[in-house]
Amino acid sequence: MTNKKAKGIRKKTRNKFKRGANTPRLTVRDQLREIPVGTTVHISIDSSVHASLPHQRYQGLTGKVIGKRGKAMVVSVNLGNASRQLTVNSAHLKEKKEPKKAA
């Protein structure tokens, strides 16, 4: 007799959502952070925050903040040839660091 196959939203995420030993813990400041519209962000899912959690296929993608919906941010992401709009909590977003320009 075999076990039933898991079909939930978080299936096959045991290693994908794991936090490394050197990854800092989530702070209240990270959860309440306001990200300005037009900022380029990376989606980095934090498994300890369940609010506005994006699907696992968007882990590691880069997008642009196009608006705000409640406490969450609306992020535009390209997935193949299609453009998707995700509603994501700011705890799952990291701002892209712009390279310094030489003078």
trRosetta pair geometry for C-beta under 8 A, 3 or more apart (Angstrom, degrees):
i j d omega theta_ij theta_ji phi_ij phi_ji
6 11 4.6 166 115 -111 108 110
7 11 6.4 -27 -126 -45 13 149
8 11 5.3 139 59 -42 68 90
9 55 7.2 -106 -167 -118 97 79
10 13 4.9 -80 -174 29 74 138
10 17 7.6 -25 -155 -12 106 152
10 56 7.4 120 -126 -47 51 123
12 16 7.3 49 132 -2 70 129
12 56 7.6 171 86 103 88 169
13 16 4.7 -78 -146 55 62 112
13 17 4.7 34 161 -8 104 114
13 47 7.7 154 143 -103 122 124
13 56 5.4 -132 -94 -98 114 142
14 17 7.4 -80 -151 41 7 90
14 18 7.0 24 150 -48 51 104
15 18 5.4 -35 -149 -2 38 123
16 45 8.0 28 137 59 94 130
16 56 6.0 58 120 -156 153 119
16 59 6.2 129 174 58 113 175
17 45 6.0 -62 -116 105 90 117
17 47 4.0 91 167 -66 120 127
17 56 7.6 -83 -54 -112 102 106
17 59 8.0 -117 -80 -103 70 145
18 47 7.7 -1 -77 1 22 145
19 23 4.6 -124 -175 70 91 141
19 46 7.6 36 -83 -139 117 71
19 47 7.0 -133 -37 30 97 106
19 48 7.8 -4 -37 -23 140 108
20 23 4.6 111 54 -18 79 104
24 27 7.9 -24 143 -25 115 99
26 30 5.4 -115 -158 66 75 139
26 31 6.7 69 167 -48 112 96
26 46 5.7 93 -71 -180 130 151
26 48 5.7 -158 12 74 135 129
26 49 6.5 171 -142 -39 172 111
26 91 5.9 26 -143 -152 131 117
27 30 5.0 107 56 0 73 98
27 31 7.5 -141 99 -1 45 86
28 31 5.7 -57 -153 38 39 110
28 32 6.1 16 158 -3 72 113
29 32 6.3 -68 -140 48 26 97
29 33 6.4 55 154 -61 62 92
30 33 5.7 -27 -151 -14 30 121
30 90 7.2 -170 163 118 60 94
30 91 5.5 80 132 -115 101 74
31 49 6.9 176 -105 -108 105 140
31 89 7.3 -19 -143 168 73 116
31 90 6.8 124 -158 73 28 97
31 91 5.0 0 -99 -67 67 112
32 90 7.7 -43 99 66 5 138
33 90 4.8 -158 70 146 90 141
34 90 7.4 -80 -91 -93 20 160
35 39 5.3 -117 173 53 97 145
35 41 6.5 18 -172 -72 155 136
35 65 5.4 -179 118 -68 114 164
35 73 5.7 -8 55 -89 119 151
35 90 5.8 172 -13 -124 110 112
35 93 6.3 -52 -42 106 161 144
35 95 6.6 -176 -129 -77 112 103
36 39 5.2 107 69 -33 76 114
36 65 7.1 136 99 81 39 140
37 65 5.5 -130 -127 115 43 100
37 66 6.6 46 -153 -157 96 19
37 67 6.3 28 -113 -84 118 34
37 68 7.3 -96 -70 -27 100 90
38 64 6.8 -16 -150 -175 30 106
38 65 6.6 -38 19 71 22 87
38 66 8.0 77 -67 -100 44 45
39 64 7.2 163 82 -152 34 64
39 65 5.0 18 52 23 82 120
39 95 5.8 -49 169 -128 128 100
39 96 7.7 170 169 29 80 86
40 62 6.4 16 179 179 98 106
40 63 7.5 -178 -150 99 62 27
40 64 5.6 -37 -98 -97 61 74
40 95 7.5 92 81 -161 57 63
40 96 4.2 -28 103 24 102 134
41 62 7.1 174 90 -151 37 65
41 63 6.2 -21 63 67 82 71
41 64 7.3 136 18 -111 79 24
41 65 6.0 62 -5 -41 124 96
41 73 7.8 63 17 111 164 153
41 75 6.4 -86 61 -121 122 129
41 93 4.4 -6 177 -167 140 108
41 94 6.4 142 -163 69 81 37
41 95 5.7 -51 -105 -101 79 43
41 96 6.3 -142 -95 -20 23 85
42 60 7.2 -22 -174 -153 100 33
42 61 7.5 169 -152 92 60 32
42 62 5.3 -35 -99 -98 66 78
42 93 7.2 139 70 -159 46 57
42 94 4.8 -22 59 64 98 95
42 95 7.9 -1 16 82 80 2
42 96 6.1 113 -29 -74 90 81
43 54 5.9 -38 -163 46 136 155
43 58 5.2 -27 105 142 163 96
43 59 6.3 -125 113 -121 102 27
43 60 6.7 -38 75 19 83 16
43 61 5.2 12 31 57 118 75
43 62 7.5 -154 3 -83 78 28
43 63 6.8 36 -35 12 106 108
43 75 7.1 150 -72 113 108 163
43 77 7.2 -12 -23 -91 135 142
43 86 7.6 19 -97 79 141 159
43 88 6.6 -102 -120 -133 105 163
43 92 6.1 8 -156 146 74 97
43 93 6.5 -35 -103 -101 53 64
44 59 7.4 63 -124 -154 35 73
44 60 7.3 63 -92 -79 64 46
44 92 6.5 -174 73 -173 49 56
44 93 7.3 121 32 -123 78 14
44 94 5.1 21 14 -7 127 117
45 53 6.7 62 -145 -157 109 86
45 54 6.4 -124 -88 55 107 89
45 56 7.2 -58 -9 -111 165 59
45 58 8.0 109 -52 85 112 84
45 59 5.2 -60 0 -104 115 97
45 92 5.2 1 -112 -139 47 109
46 49 5.0 43 92 21 107 104
46 91 5.1 -85 42 145 138 101
46 92 5.7 -137 15 -90 84 64
49 53 7.1 167 107 -79 73 93
49 89 5.9 -128 142 90 133 151
49 91 4.3 69 11 94 170 152
49 92 6.8 -137 77 -49 125 88
50 53 5.7 -48 -159 -34 42 128
51 71 7.7 1 146 83 139 127
51 72 7.6 -146 144 -73 98 110
51 89 5.0 91 101 -68 90 144
51 91 7.9 84 65 28 95 127
52 71 7.7 -150 -15 87 142 90
52 72 4.2 166 -106 -104 161 134
52 87 5.6 -102 -142 128 108 83
52 88 5.4 137 149 -150 110 24
52 89 3.7 141 66 -37 117 84
52 92 7.2 -141 107 13 91 130
53 89 7.3 -12 -64 13 46 113
53 92 6.8 142 -125 -65 52 149
54 58 4.5 -66 146 66 131 135
54 59 7.7 170 92 -60 110 59
54 86 5.2 17 -112 -170 117 139
54 88 5.1 -15 -47 -100 110 107
54 92 6.2 167 7 142 101 155
55 58 5.7 93 67 4 73 101
56 59 5.6 -16 -167 -17 55 118
57 79 7.4 52 133 -134 116 134
58 61 5.1 -75 -164 24 65 126
58 77 6.2 67 -138 113 112 172
58 79 7.5 -69 -95 -82 82 121
58 84 7.8 -117 -94 87 122 142
58 86 6.3 83 -134 -79 170 158
61 77 5.1 65 128 -157 136 128
61 78 7.9 -163 -171 60 124 57
61 79 7.3 -34 -118 -84 159 81
62 77 7.5 152 89 -126 29 89
62 96 6.7 51 -143 -72 118 129
63 75 4.3 93 101 167 137 103
63 76 5.4 178 -172 81 110 44
63 77 3.7 -68 -80 -81 129 74
63 78 7.5 166 -102 4 85 62
63 86 7.3 134 37 30 172 113
64 75 6.9 153 73 -155 29 70
64 76 5.3 -17 59 55 84 98
65 73 5.2 -51 -131 -178 108 125
65 74 7.1 104 -160 73 62 54
65 75 5.7 -42 -95 -99 54 73
65 93 7.8 58 -73 -159 111 158
66 74 5.4 -65 67 103 84 100
66 75 7.0 135 11 -123 84 21
66 76 4.9 56 -23 -21 130 111
66 85 7.2 -72 48 -126 134 106
67 73 7.5 152 88 -164 43 59
67 74 4.1 3 64 44 89 124
68 72 7.3 157 -161 89 62 44
68 73 5.8 -41 -107 -111 66 56
68 74 6.7 -134 -70 5 15 88
69 72 5.4 -21 71 73 84 93
69 73 7.6 125 25 -135 75 8
69 74 5.5 79 -13 -50 108 102
69 87 5.5 -54 58 -129 137 116
71 89 7.0 11 115 -125 99 82
71 90 7.7 -99 155 0 81 102
72 87 4.9 63 123 175 142 86
72 88 6.0 157 -168 75 105 23
72 89 5.2 -67 -109 -82 90 49
72 90 7.4 -168 -132 -27 45 69
73 87 7.5 164 81 -153 36 50
73 88 5.7 -31 65 68 85 79
73 89 7.7 102 17 -146 81 10
73 90 5.9 88 -14 -75 117 78
73 93 6.4 -12 47 -24 142 157
74 85 5.8 0 -176 -176 100 104
74 86 7.2 159 -155 79 51 41
74 87 5.8 -25 -98 -97 69 67
74 88 7.9 132 -107 20 21 74
75 85 7.2 155 77 -155 40 54
75 86 4.9 -21 61 61 94 94
75 87 7.9 165 17 -90 77 18
75 88 5.4 -11 6 21 124 123
75 93 7.1 179 -70 -99 143 127
76 83 6.0 -2 -172 -179 98 106
76 84 7.3 157 -154 82 50 42
76 85 5.6 -24 -97 -99 66 73
77 83 7.3 154 80 -159 36 58
77 84 5.1 -23 66 64 88 94
77 85 7.8 158 20 -92 74 23
77 86 6.0 16 5 -3 121 116
78 81 7.9 -30 -169 -145 98 11
78 82 7.3 154 -155 85 59 40
78 83 5.6 -36 -98 -101 67 67
78 84 7.6 153 -104 17 16 77
79 82 5.5 -23 69 71 84 91
79 83 7.8 143 21 -111 71 18
79 84 5.3 22 3 -7 118 123
88 92 5.1 -106 -178 73 108 122
88 93 6.0 112 119 -51 125 106
89 92 5.4 88 67 6 79 100
89 93 7.8 -161 100 -5 45 94
90 93 5.4 -64 -148 39 47 112
